Amino acid sequence: MKILHIHKISFLVLCSCMLLISKQSTAQTDIDGLMMEKHFFCVGPTAGFSTWKKYWEGTNKRENLNIGKVTTSSFMLMGNYGITSKLNVLFGLPYIKTKASAGQLPGQKGLQDLSFFIKWQAWQKHLWKGELKTMLIGGYSLPVSDYTPDLLPLSIGLRSKNTQIRLLLDYQRGNWFATVSGTYIHRSNITLDRNTYYTTQMHYTNEVKMPDMMMFDFRAGYRSETWIIEAIANKRTTIGGFDISKNNMPFASNKMNATTIGMHIKYETNFINGLSFVADGSTTVAGRNVGQSNYFGGGIFYIMDFSPKKKTAKSDTQNK
């Protein structure tokens, strides 16, 4: 019997000039309208690749022959456990590797930020022959290695500790759906391995105040027990920050805005119950102080059922 409404974790990893992974994301973030069933655990690896040559220096799009093409590779382990059918706990841990095709700036590699999320389906209502759901998602991420944020655009991250809250609405009628969400991301201050730095003025300290961010995500498409095929639009806006000065390196607290469009596909196999394959692709269509990146990636996930009833059934069989 095929598992219904299985939540596959889909992270659209946006690798840009300054915010190399995360989601945003983040961070890395969970932004779909599905929930994992109670006592079910989904886990699996993903791999993604992002490249760019052109980038926005403020609002001016340009190239820099001193770095050439920047390539970012990401490898991530992700998991999701259903505490209940309306309350899920998620995690993600990425390994990042960067390189430039020209210049002397060395590429970086290592574990980036460990992220945790709690996802709660707060409300559901039958509406217009479909189902409307409201979800609240809270998240937190922190660095797990001693990487530097001060070698952009080749740093593997920004080293801030991020707290985020997201409101998500999901509507499905038959096999067709639409999901919209808004996220506020608070970022902690970071420290550099130097005691002075210049932004729009001189700072005699190693502490950098990081601006917060907002993210808006819209996705729509086809969703069934076997297939998910969806188009995605995402807009990320920095609340504050400043532009890269002309012919200068980017800085961790720059304003980093990006609008991306992409597609996500998920296939749940018929030959192994709970096994699924995912593929993602996106391109940056507008930005400010970010690279005009193209991203593609994929992953494999497997669902395990830890329901107590299985253990009870086994015990009953042994006692007969």
C-alpha atoms as one frame of an Amber mdcrd trajectory, in Angstrom:
protein
   0.000   0.000   0.000   1.424   3.377  -0.998   2.062   5.813   1.841  -0.263
   8.814   1.530   0.701  12.446   2.100   4.357  11.683   2.725   6.362  14.798
   3.315   9.548  14.963   1.311  11.923  17.714   2.449  12.648  19.953  -0.508
  15.283  22.588  -0.057  15.698  24.869  -3.045  19.351  25.775  -2.440  19.975
  29.261  -3.821  23.726  29.720  -4.281  24.454  33.340  -5.080  27.412  35.725
  -4.982  27.255  36.438  -1.263  24.662  34.124   0.280  26.162  30.891  -0.957
  23.659  28.396   0.380  20.570  28.921   2.475  18.405  29.487   2.193  18.785
  31.413   2.595  18.970  29.252   2.442  19.159  29.251   4.892  19.075  29.236
   5.516  18.277  26.221   4.547  14.198  26.129   4.834  11.085  23.893   4.485
   8.433  25.640   2.385   5.908  23.092   1.106   2.356  22.390   2.256   2.730
  18.692   3.148   3.062  16.988   6.521   4.768  13.762   7.557   2.451  11.174
   9.115   2.787  10.361  12.825   5.865   8.233  13.704   7.137   8.330  10.115
  10.741   9.411   9.488  11.983  10.660   6.110  15.741  10.939   5.554  18.091
  11.237   2.627  21.001  12.983   0.911  20.889  15.691  -1.747  23.499  17.220
  -4.027  23.329  20.582  -5.799  25.483  22.716  -8.069  25.350  26.455  -8.743
  27.375  28.542 -11.209  27.550  32.215 -12.178  29.742  34.614 -14.147  27.713
  37.813 -14.019  26.621  39.478 -10.793  24.965  42.651  -9.575  27.289  45.215
  -7.984  24.507  47.197  -6.384  22.064  47.503  -9.293  24.795  47.364 -11.960
  25.195  43.953 -13.617  28.794  43.151 -14.509  31.492  40.478 -14.843  34.817
  40.204 -13.035  37.624  38.504 -14.963  39.651  38.235 -11.744  37.330  35.478
 -10.474  35.798  34.158 -13.717  33.090  31.558 -13.138  32.170  30.791  -9.522
  30.956  27.257  -8.824  29.360  26.096  -5.574  28.734  22.420  -4.793  26.472
  21.439  -1.917  25.894  18.048  -0.315  23.258  17.835   2.386  21.697  15.314
   4.757  18.076  16.111   5.630  15.425  14.486   7.764  11.831  14.941   8.936
  10.024  13.143  11.754   6.291  13.212  12.376   5.645  13.704  16.085   1.982
  13.829  15.085   0.325  14.209  11.700   0.121  17.962  12.430   3.483  18.516
  14.126   6.801  17.731  12.405  10.456  18.227  13.365  13.029  18.710  10.600
  16.816  19.086  10.301  19.416  19.759   7.638  23.236  19.725   7.569  25.095
  20.830   4.402  28.675  20.402   3.252  29.739  23.189   0.865  32.606  23.498
  -1.595  33.371  26.624  -3.657  35.863  27.495  -6.381  36.587  30.219  -8.928
  37.913  29.583 -12.428  40.313  32.560 -12.334  42.299  34.671  -9.892  44.177
  33.868  -6.699  41.284  33.720  -4.192  41.222  30.121  -2.891  38.073  28.054
  -2.841  36.591  27.031   0.507  35.013  23.795   1.743  33.514  22.354   4.900
  30.393  21.770   6.934  28.229  24.895   7.039  25.195  25.461   9.333  23.019
  22.919  11.141  19.336  23.857  10.945  16.274  22.705  12.893  12.611  23.412
  12.130   9.272  22.810  13.826   6.312  22.702  11.456   2.752  22.912  12.789
  -0.444  22.579  10.791  -2.565  25.044  12.730  -5.803  25.030  10.741  -7.576
  23.155   7.933 -10.884  23.796   6.205 -12.798  22.307   3.272 -13.299  25.215
   0.864 -14.459  25.456  -2.780 -14.273  21.665  -3.236 -10.685  21.671  -1.980
  -8.630  21.800   1.210  -7.111  24.984   2.646  -4.391  24.595   5.284  -2.526
  27.114   7.414   0.906  26.226   8.777   3.377  27.901  11.128   7.073  27.042
  10.853   9.812  28.089  13.258  13.495  27.521  12.578  16.971  27.999  13.999
  20.415  27.494  12.458  23.975  27.811  13.722  27.478  27.231  12.287  29.068
  23.851  13.005  32.578  24.545  11.672  35.109  27.354  11.946  34.735  28.683
   8.395  35.333  32.349   7.606  32.618  34.681   6.245  35.307  37.138   5.157
  36.346  35.609   1.798  33.232  36.357  -0.244  32.222  35.349  -2.831  33.995
  32.058  -1.979  33.066  31.792   1.711  30.781  28.820   2.358  28.433  30.874
   4.558  27.997  33.983   6.689  28.354  32.426  10.200  25.309  34.164  11.682
  22.900  32.333  13.951  19.491  32.634  12.330  16.014  32.502  13.850  13.038
  32.492  11.535   9.251  32.332  11.560   7.103  31.501   8.542   3.379  31.646
   7.813   2.297  29.289   5.026  -1.032  28.809   3.223  -1.645  25.739   1.058
  -4.720  25.066  -1.083  -5.309  21.833  -3.006  -8.261  20.913  -5.216  -8.008
  17.481  -6.743  -4.391  17.081  -7.830  -3.801  20.813  -8.371  -2.412  23.052
  -5.658  -0.944  26.442  -4.803   1.230  27.386  -1.818   2.254  30.840  -0.629
   4.462  31.703   2.341   6.170  34.648   3.989   9.247  34.347   6.236  11.028
  36.721   8.584  14.669  35.852   9.338  16.564  37.410  12.254  20.351  37.133
  11.950  22.793  37.501  14.840  25.944  39.599  14.676  29.121  37.894  13.470
  32.837  38.358  14.200  35.756  38.614  11.772  39.405  37.624  12.120  40.436
  41.300  11.971  39.867  44.303  14.206  38.900  46.914  11.595  36.771  46.926
   8.466  35.090  49.441   6.174  31.464  49.452   5.013  30.157  52.944   4.342
  32.397  54.116   7.196  35.339  52.816   9.211  34.607  50.342  12.046  37.254
  49.715  14.723  35.897  46.362  15.887  35.714  42.748  14.749  31.921  42.570
  15.231  29.603  42.997  12.248  25.908  43.771  12.631  23.949  41.597  10.211
  20.698  42.908   8.690  17.560  40.789   8.959  15.811  39.366   5.904  12.348
  38.705   4.475  11.482  35.919   2.050   8.325  35.363  -0.010   7.705  32.081
  -1.816   4.987  31.004  -4.255   4.634  27.552  -5.771   1.905  25.883  -7.780
   1.455  22.718  -9.799   0.416  19.066  -9.748   0.485  16.874  -6.630  -0.490
  13.181  -6.417   0.602  10.087  -4.485   3.266   9.403  -7.126   4.260  12.777
  -8.585   4.828  16.354  -7.489   5.558  18.788 -10.311   5.625  22.445  -9.327
   6.782  25.838 -10.557   8.384  28.090  -7.950   8.979  31.837  -7.575  10.999
  33.161  -4.657  11.901  36.696  -3.584  14.496  37.389  -0.883  14.928  40.926
   0.496  17.501  42.225   2.982  16.176  44.715   5.537  19.067  47.159   5.554
  22.628  46.552   4.460  24.590  48.429   1.800  25.830  47.949  -1.770  29.194
  46.587  -2.840  31.470  49.522  -3.563  32.803  49.720  -7.128  35.442  47.102
  -7.964  35.504  45.875  -4.375  34.906  42.481  -2.764  31.471  41.734  -1.337
  30.991  41.943   2.427  28.929  39.825   4.826  26.473  42.628   5.735  25.800
  43.730   2.147  22.229  44.120   0.986  21.561  40.801  -0.794  18.298  40.759
  -2.719  17.366  38.062  -5.211  14.358  36.941  -7.236  14.484  33.395  -8.555
  12.210  31.141 -10.575  12.494  27.391 -10.831  10.911  23.960 -10.871  10.741
  21.036  -8.477   9.898  17.416  -9.372   9.409  14.503  -7.004   8.693  10.877
  -7.949   7.676   8.264  -5.397   8.556   4.809  -6.654   6.164   1.897  -7.035
   8.832  -0.803  -6.666   9.961   0.224  -3.132   7.328   1.705  -0.857   8.610
   4.939   0.708  11.506   5.509  -1.705  11.413   8.752  -3.687  13.632  10.766
  -6.028  13.666  14.557  -6.316  15.108  17.053  -8.780  15.292  20.854  -8.625
  16.416  23.685 -10.874  16.334  27.474 -10.610  17.738  30.653 -12.107  18.172
  34.151 -10.678  16.213  36.666 -12.751  16.807  39.816 -10.681  19.118  40.783
  -7.862  21.221  43.256  -5.944  24.734  42.385  -4.764  24.251  38.708  -5.701
  25.393  36.450  -8.512  23.131  35.654 -11.455  23.292  31.974 -10.607  21.855
  28.871 -12.216  21.209  25.973  -9.868  20.342  22.313 -10.352  20.256  19.439
  -7.904  18.651  16.186  -6.862  18.246  13.755  -3.995  17.014  10.395  -2.744
  14.701   9.992   0.253  13.376   7.013   2.156  10.455   6.840   4.598  10.670
   4.618   7.682   7.658   3.747   9.826   8.367   3.791  13.566   4.741   3.325
  14.629   4.398   1.397  17.938   1.777  -0.878  16.369   4.491  -2.716  14.432
   6.326  -3.672  17.640   3.035  -4.700  19.270   2.135  -6.873  16.312   5.551
  -8.588  16.443   5.221  -9.201  20.185   1.726 -10.703  19.762   3.036 -13.079
  17.097   5.862 -14.314  19.326   3.462 -14.979  22.229   1.172 -17.205  20.168
